[in-house]
Amino acid sequence: MKPPLFLIICIATELLGLSIFFLGFFPFKSPVHGSASHDAFPAEPFFPNSSLSPPFFNRMVFVLIDALREDFALCSDDDPRMNFVCSKVADGRARAFRAMAHSPTVTMPRIKALMSGGIPGFVDVVMNFGSSAMTSDNLMTQLLHQNRKLVFYGDDTWMRLFPKHFIRSEGTTSFFVADYTEVDDNVTRHLDPELSFSDWDILVLHYLGLDHIGHLAGPHSPLVRPKLKEMDSVVERIFTSLQGSDVRSLLVVCGDHGMTAAGGHGGSSLSETATPLILLSPHWPTNNGEFMYPCFLERSEVHQIDMTPTLASLLGVPIPQNNLGTLIADAFEGFPARTKLSFAFKNAQQLVQVLNESMSDVSKEPSYQSYQHTRSAHHKWLVSDHDDRTSDLLADKILLQYVKAMNLMKEKLASNLTRYDLHAMAVGVFLIWMVRLLPVPLLYLSLCKQVLIALLTFDLTLSVTVAPFVMAVFTVITLMGHTAVCTSPHASPLLCSLTFTSLVLVAVSTLLACVLLLTQKSIPSLRVCPTSIAFLPSGVLSTSCIEEEHQVWYHWTTTLFFLMAASMVLDLRGPSPRPSSVSRVLTSQSFLVLLLLMILCRLARAWNRTGDKWKHLPDIGDWLMQPEHHWALSLCACASLIAIALLASERGSSQKENLLRWICCVSIYCHRAQNGALWLPLFSHDARAVVFARIAYSCILLLTASSVYQTLKGHSSWKGLQSSWVLLMSLLLRPHNLTLVAVIYLQSKCLGYISRHFRRMPSEFLAIMYSWMGSAAFFYQGNSNSVSSVDVSAGYVGLLDYRPLLIGLLITMATYSGPIFWFISLMRELTHTSSLQPCFLRVAHCLLFIRALPLSIYVIFITSERFHLFIWSVFSPKLLYEGTHLVMSSCFCLCLIIQHFFIKTKSQIS
């Protein structure tokens, strides 16, 4: 079998196995069709003919503010962001709760959860960009069946989920995040006319502006507070109108999800899952004028799905049959005791029905036994004769027992919610591992032989100094002992502080390394590459390692460069015959370049903190994004664009190409300035301005076309493609990352110089080194293994309307701009140092191996941990990222195969 065909078969098999595993691990849920009805359950236990009382509220205005975090609406005494809402909570006309959302925290799954009471699957993150009609039972359909008239304005996701439900509607595109004004104005302009109409029963308003501000500028942007004031005034207008009406009306204000410190969402952090739920009405029952909902006290915590049975009970419609939510007891404060117990009993019966469908023998379930006990107590309360006070106390006790039993049922149902297709998962694992095992009997292939020999025999330092390894062992032992003490009850506040620990460890380790470097000669050669590759899969075998994976890549890249620097020192101190003066100069220069490279690595990792444990700590990017440092951000962006233009203007570039690069850099700055992110007094702020972005796109396309033309003429095009990609990165990434782009570009220049002047490095080692730098660059940008770190705003740079395919492509290119840049840099280096055909095939095989090896381990690990507590919040997002990384690496391998055939054809012609 020819090596190119063998590689293509490996890639296809790997992707097929991953696709089958995905389908088994993320199965599409089959909703139970049909609708619930009032006749399905009696209103009271052992009274089959009992009926519910009429609905307490006849009208409802449902205001959903996208990305409304709890701390945005439920105020503190020193920071009231929504004054009117807080005033109504304080005087008892509103009842406020902290509503916790289940992951994934993206809009479409959250709307489904709010309306159905179910818990959407993680695959809904992908389906969020193409939602279709909701076929399972839900609150909107129940209201429609009860002949309620529905009106909607806002996010058009509702219109796709509930077609033909609304007598009037107008949608706005939720994915065009560059606009945060018009999307809300289009909703608010319908408000006064609708409030004057009396032909509707349910008015749904979905505001998108706050979410778009989060994606564009983050939760600390100066745009957030005015937007919250605007939403507060909308709530006030609605409440005032309802107050003047004779119809009992309810106003619901809530968020679908929150947002992280970077403005994204999709994960399971507290800032993404904690949302407010505020029920306002001028018609709440008054408990003798006393209300237990002051604004500044701690609020009850509920789940978002608890809103479904609560609203269904308040509006007098059946609870959707797939609901997993439980009644919010505090929302019924002041209601008659018999009414509250009737609502709870209906909710409990509905949950028992769902429990019966998911379990073979429900009678042994503790939650069901608790329900039966509470039902009997409820019946005794109905037939007994108590005075009013005693009766109310007993009713409250029974209500709490109902809530406890329902919460137990909800936990049980949530744990049994996902059913994995183990057969499909096993087939997927087999196909993925077959690619790992297939090369074993085929080692007679020259390709496999060459890759294996290169990986096992290449010695990075040839005689590596013992100092780095002693230092590493010493540091690990010290850290283990230090961590053990600092996590014990006897921890010292001084010694366990982060700053003190870092200073001591760095000082001791550096001193030890210097002493050993001057006194020791060498040790036998160590196989750095295979050792490090063998350790990489261990980074996916725990939640902490997945959340802090960036530390692995920061460590390996820095360690690699440190070993290379140590080897250079030994070359300069080597025994006779002493190296020539030219060789010593080149080695000294390479050593200085390596030092610069390590400094740049340290700067890049400090630019954006990522992960989970230390993400809250301030970083350089956070400092630049603060409004008071707008001048510093503009200065850094300007200097970075100048540096990028200078680095791209290399020897061999024509004046026209250099001019296009300078025009592109100026256009990028003007685009960001016109959008308000950077300072330039010539332009007024306009978030929808795209002229300069399109000028930059045009320059990038012209430069790319020029590179392709150079290829047709027989010259290498990777240098031009590298500069074009850097300019695209500068356009798509956020303004504070412009300096990071310049740093990464300078890193590639340093690494190219070292690979050409240090020692003759095998192409496989270059592939590993550049692949590691690409992985590090992925995290330098602020990415992580959480969905919330994806910067959605990058997909709308230069666009005025919603184009799903183009937006998805831009988001992908922005997210993986770092790894793609380092692959282009690798291709440039390979074409510069070698034009041999087998070189590209060996590199392709190497890239596929080092990318697929962690995935092969991970699919087995995640299968064994599929019932883990963090399966959806940590493991599942990591699986999505691993799959995307594999697809990206497969594309890289195909490019290498194409390059192989291109050189082969060129050599045959010549």
Stockholm file with secondary structure:
# STOCKHOLM 1.0

chainA/1-910         MKPPLFLIICIATELLGLSIFFLGFFPFKSPVHGSASHDAFPAEPFFPNSSLSPPFFNRMVFVLIDALREDFALCSDDDPRMNFVCSKVADGRARAFRAMAHSPTVTMPRIKALMSGGIPGFVDVVMNFGSSAMTSDNLMTQLLHQNRKLVFYGDDTWMRLFPKHFIRSEGTTSFFVADYTEVDDNVTRHLDPELSFSDWDILVLHYLGLDHIGHLAGPHSPLVRPKLKEMDSVVERIFTSLQGSDVRSLLVVCGDHGMTAAGGHGGSSLSETATPLILLSPHWPTNNGEFMYPCFLERSEVHQIDMTPTLASLLGVPIPQNNLGTLIADAFEGFPARTKLSFAFKNAQQLVQVLNESMSDVSKEPSYQSYQHTRSAHHKWLVSDHDDRTSDLLADKILLQYVKAMNLMKEKLASNLTRYDLHAMAVGVFLIWMVRLLPVPLLYLSLCKQVLIALLTFDLTLSVTVAPFVMAVFTVITLMGHTAVCTSPHASPLLCSLTFTSLVLVAVSTLLACVLLLTQKSIPSLRVCPTSIAFLPSGVLSTSCIEEEHQVWYHWTTTLFFLMAASMVLDLRGPSPRPSSVSRVLTSQSFLVLLLLMILCRLARAWNRTGDKWKHLPDIGDWLMQPEHHWALSLCACASLIAIALLASERGSSQKENLLRWICCVSIYCHRAQNGALWLPLFSHDARAVVFARIAYSCILLLTASSVYQTLKGHSSWKGLQSSWVLLMSLLLRPHNLTLVAVIYLQSKCLGYISRHFRRMPSEFLAIMYSWMGSAAFFYQGNSNSVSSVDVSAGYVGLLDYRPLLIGLLITMATYSGPIFWFISLMRELTHTSSLQPCFLRVAHCLLFIRALPLSIYVIFITSERFHLFIWSVFSPKLLYEGTHLVMSSCFCLCLIIQHFFIKTKSQIS
#=GR chainA/1-910 SS CCHHHHHHHHHHHHHHHHHHHHHHHSCCCCCCCSCCCGGGSCSBTTBTTCCCCCCSCSEEEEEEETTCCHHHHSCBTTBCSSHHHHHHHHTTSEEEEEEECCSCCSHHHHHHHHHHCCCCCTTHHHHGGGCCCCCSCCHHHHHHHTTCCEEEEEETHHHHHSTTCEEEEEEECSSCTTCSSHHHHHHHTTHHHHHHCCSCSEEEEEECHHHHHHHHHCTTSTTHHHHHHHHHHHHHHHHHHHHTCSSCEEEEEECSCCCCTTSCCSSCSHHHHEEEEEEECTTCCCSTTCCSCCTTSCCEEEEGGGHHHHHHHHHTCCCCTTCCCCCCGGGGTTSCHHHHHHHHHHHHHHHHHHHHHHCSCGGGCHHHHHHHHHHHHHHHHHHSCCCHHHHHHHHHHHHHHHHHHHHHHHHHHHHTCCCCCHHHHHHHHHHHHHHHHTTGGGTTSHHHHHHHHHHHHCCSSSSCCSHHHHHHHHHHHHHHHHHHHHTSTTCCTTTTSHHHHHHHHHHHHHHHHHHHHHHCCCCSCCCHHHHHHHHGGGGGSSHHHHHTHHHHHHHHHHHHHHHHHHHHHHHHTCCSSCCCHHHHHHHHHHHHHHHHHHHHHHHHHTTSCCSSSSTTSCCHHHHHHSGGGHHHHHHHHHHHHHHHHHHHCCTTCCHHHHHHHHHHHHHHHHHHHHTTSSCCTTSCCCTTCCHHHHHHHHHHHHHHHHHHHHHHTTSCCHHHHHHHHHHHHHHHSCGGGHHHHHHHHHHHHHHHHHHHHSCCCCHHHHHHHHHHHHHHHHHHTTCCSSGGGCCGGGGGTTCSSCCHHHHHHHHHHHHTHHHHHHHHHHHHHHHHHCCCHHHHHHHHHHHHHHHHHHHHHHHHHHHHTTTCTTIIIIIHHHHHHHHHHHHHHHHHHHHHHHHHHHHHHHHHHC
#=GC SS_cons         CCHHHHHHHHHHHHHHHHHHHHHHHSCCCCCCCSCCCGGGSCSBTTBTTCCCCCCSCSEEEEEEETTCCHHHHSCBTTBCSSHHHHHHHHTTSEEEEEEECCSCCSHHHHHHHHHHCCCCCTTHHHHGGGCCCCCSCCHHHHHHHTTCCEEEEEETHHHHHSTTCEEEEEEECSSCTTCSSHHHHHHHTTHHHHHHCCSCSEEEEEECHHHHHHHHHCTTSTTHHHHHHHHHHHHHHHHHHHHTCSSCEEEEEECSCCCCTTSCCSSCSHHHHEEEEEEECTTCCCSTTCCSCCTTSCCEEEEGGGHHHHHHHHHTCCCCTTCCCCCCGGGGTTSCHHHHHHHHHHHHHHHHHHHHHHCSCGGGCHHHHHHHHHHHHHHHHHHSCCCHHHHHHHHHHHHHHHHHHHHHHHHHHHHTCCCCCHHHHHHHHHHHHHHHHTTGGGTTSHHHHHHHHHHHHCCSSSSCCSHHHHHHHHHHHHHHHHHHHHTSTTCCTTTTSHHHHHHHHHHHHHHHHHHHHHHCCCCSCCCHHHHHHHHGGGGGSSHHHHHTHHHHHHHHHHHHHHHHHHHHHHHHTCCSSCCCHHHHHHHHHHHHHHHHHHHHHHHHHTTSCCSSSSTTSCCHHHHHHSGGGHHHHHHHHHHHHHHHHHHHCCTTCCHHHHHHHHHHHHHHHHHHHHTTSSCCTTSCCCTTCCHHHHHHHHHHHHHHHHHHHHHHTTSCCHHHHHHHHHHHHHHHSCGGGHHHHHHHHHHHHHHHHHHHHSCCCCHHHHHHHHHHHHHHHHHHTTCCSSGGGCCGGGGGTTCSSCCHHHHHHHHHHHHTHHHHHHHHHHHHHHHHHCCCHHHHHHHHHHHHHHHHHHHHHHHHHHHHTTTCTTIIIIIHHHHHHHHHHHHHHHHHHHHHHHHHHHHHHHHHHC
//
